[in-house]
Structures are given as C-alpha cells and as structure tokens.
Amino acid sequence: MWIGIGLLAAIVGGLAYWLLITTEGTYLGPRVVTRLYDWFAGRYDAVKNMHCVNESIYLGIPLAEALPPVESSPIVLDVATGTGRVPLALLRQWDHGGMVIGIDRSLPMMAVARKSLADYPEESAFIQQDAEALGFADASVDGVTCLEALEFMQHPQQVLREMLRVLKPGGLLLVSNRVGSEARFFPRRIHGRGQLERHLRALGLQDIRTDRWQVDYDLVWARKRLDEEQTASPPQAAAPRKEWRKDEE
Ligand SMILES: C[S@@+](CC[C@H](N)C(=O)[O-])C[C@H]1O[C@@H](n2cnc3c(N)ncnc32)[C@H](O)[C@@H]1O
C-alpha cells in the first residue's frame, strides 16, 4: 500500500511541477500565468541575472540596427514586456527620439519595468493588455518584439497575427523561439527550430533570420513586406480590439 501511495505522490508532484514550474501555468490558463508572474515579479530580474553588457551586445545593439529607418518618432511595441528587458536594452542604444511601449498582463512585472526605466520617462510606456488582443491600430508601429513569452500564451498563432497586424509594412519583427531540452514539455505551445520560421514565412514575412541566443531560445528576426499583400490578415486579425484590464476578468 505504501508503494502505491508513494507512486501516486510522485505522479501528482511531477504533474504539479510540470504545470506550475516547467510550463509556468500555461496549461492552466492565462489567469494562472499572470498570477504566477504577479507573485514572482520582485525576484524575476535577480533570478534571470541579465548582464547589461550581454543585453546590449546580443539584444540592444542588433535590435537598434535592424529597426527600419524612420523619419520621426519611431515606435517599438514590446509584447509581454515583463520587467522591461527589451525597452531597457534598446533605449540604452537607441537615439532616434523614438518610443518603446511595453504591454503585459502582469501589473507587478510592469511596476518593476517602470522603475528600471525611470531614466526614460518620455521614451517608454507600459500598458496592461493581453497579447492576443492588442489595443493598437493596424500598421501603427515600426517594430514588434516578443521575447521568452510565446510559449506561455494560450494561442501563439493569434498573438503572432496580432503582432503582424499592428506592424507597419517594412517593419521589424523579433520573436524568441523556445528550443533546447525543455521545449518538448510545451506541446501545442511552441514552434521548434525551423517551424516558427516556416510559420512566419507562411504569414508572408520576409528576410527571416535565426540567431542562436541562449540554451533555451533562438532569436528569430523577420520583416513585414512593404507591399500590402501581406497574407497575415486573416479574419481573426480584424476582430474588435479592446484594452484588456484585470478588473474585467
Ligand atoms: C518569461 S517573461 C518574459 C518577459 C520579458 N519579455 C523578458 O524577456 O524578460 C513572460 C511574460 O509574459 C507575460 N505574459 C504571458 N502571457 C501573456 C499574455 N497573454 N499577454 C500579455 N502578457 C503575457 C507574463 O506576464 C510575463 O511577464
């Protein structure tokens, strides 16, 4: 009998670990993901231990160089911005008088972001929104980024469609792709190496390029075509949009 109880406890413990730690609540719904990040916000940066030199070399500088040249006030949208990693890395390198807007479901994560970007009050803004229904007009931003987040979204394809919808023709898309040994624990949530690139190509993106970035993530860069024949405007992308707020749950 004790063996049976032990086995059951191991199965339940393993399942709980997979649901709450490995996949960070994504199979329990967006509210669970958000709650976990709400709780974890104060420790996120310390655990990630991001070094500002690495962030500049591998993220800020290449991103600043890849953004399309825009005559005035370019806008970059960072989807699932968390504690503001992309805005910070980019604004340290970017002197184009542009603005980085971060959106996320977790207010505590963005409270940390606001503190980290206190030196950039004019160039950064953080808004609570759901990545599946971005509250931005079609073709309104020059670049869209989404790092270490797509695998935690319920409908990653919808998030990609939304990101393409708000991107201007010729605009830059930068998305991380979960790879590495733990990627197999995210069934139906991620695109393995090569699959995300194929998906983006099917959506009509061009100049798709992959950089190995971290053990668990590749960086995938792409550009929205200049002509208007973007195939990434399926009916879902035209659905009514509204800003998502916690009190609407
Ligand atoms: C691992 S963190 C990544 C944060 C940041 N991009 C970075 O690279 O450090 C994942 C973030 O995705 C956010 N997130 C998850 N699902 C979301 C959704 N549907 N809409 C908006 N944000 C979401 C979480 O709140 C969390 O801040």
The ligand as a MOL file (V3000), in Angstrom:
LIG
                    3D

  0  0  0     0  0            999 V3000
M  V30 BEGIN CTAB
M  V30 COUNTS 27 29 0 0 0
M  V30 BEGIN ATOM
M  V30 1 C 9.3090 34.9790 -19.1210 0
M  V30 2 S 8.5030 36.5390 -19.0170 0 CHG=1
M  V30 3 C 9.3410 37.4030 -20.3060 0
M  V30 4 C 9.4220 38.8760 -20.0330 0
M  V30 5 C 10.3360 39.6600 -20.9950 0
M  V30 6 N 9.8560 39.6250 -22.3620 0
M  V30 7 C 11.7600 39.1480 -20.9250 0
M  V30 8 O 12.2850 38.6760 -21.9510 0
M  V30 9 O 12.3510 39.2150 -19.8230 0 CHG=-1
M  V30 10 C 6.8990 36.2070 -19.7370 0
M  V30 11 C 5.9500 37.3910 -19.6390 0
M  V30 12 O 4.8350 37.1170 -20.4770 0
M  V30 13 C 3.7030 37.7060 -19.8730 0
M  V30 14 N 2.5070 37.1190 -20.4870 0
M  V30 15 C 2.1400 35.8130 -20.5040 0
M  V30 16 N 1.0050 35.6690 -21.2020 0
M  V30 17 C 0.6460 36.8990 -21.6290 0
M  V30 18 C -0.4440 37.4010 -22.4200 0
M  V30 19 N -1.3850 36.5780 -22.9030 0
M  V30 20 N -0.4940 38.7190 -22.6810 0
M  V30 21 C 0.4460 39.5640 -22.2090 0
M  V30 22 N 1.5000 39.1490 -21.4500 0
M  V30 23 C 1.5940 37.8350 -21.1710 0
M  V30 24 C 3.8840 37.3870 -18.4060 0
M  V30 25 O 3.0800 38.1990 -17.5620 0
M  V30 26 C 5.3880 37.6370 -18.2460 0
M  V30 27 O 5.6440 38.9710 -17.8500 0
M  V30 END ATOM
M  V30 BEGIN BOND
M  V30 1 1 1 2
M  V30 2 1 2 3
M  V30 3 1 2 10
M  V30 4 1 3 4
M  V30 5 1 4 5
M  V30 6 1 5 6
M  V30 7 1 5 7
M  V30 8 2 7 8
M  V30 9 1 7 9
M  V30 10 1 10 11
M  V30 11 1 11 12
M  V30 12 1 11 26
M  V30 13 1 12 13
M  V30 14 1 13 14
M  V30 15 1 13 24
M  V30 16 1 14 15
M  V30 17 1 14 23
M  V30 18 2 15 16
M  V30 19 1 16 17
M  V30 20 1 17 18
M  V30 21 2 17 23
M  V30 22 1 18 19
M  V30 23 2 18 20
M  V30 24 1 20 21
M  V30 25 2 21 22
M  V30 26 1 22 23
M  V30 27 1 24 25
M  V30 28 1 24 26
M  V30 29 1 26 27
M  V30 END BOND
M  V30 END CTAB
M  END
